[in-house]
Amino acid sequence: MSERFVTSLRIDKNLWKEAKKYSIEKETTVGELIEKLIKKELNK
């Protein structure tokens, strides 16, 4: 696993809530979800 980096984001409150619920359903974390989405976007 690569080195972890701590940062903060400004994000729409409702979007964050939806992401948290989705992450729970998928048994992951919001951080892992964001990481996956960034990787997917950068590989386009």
Beta strands, then each sheet from edge to edge (+ up, - down):
end
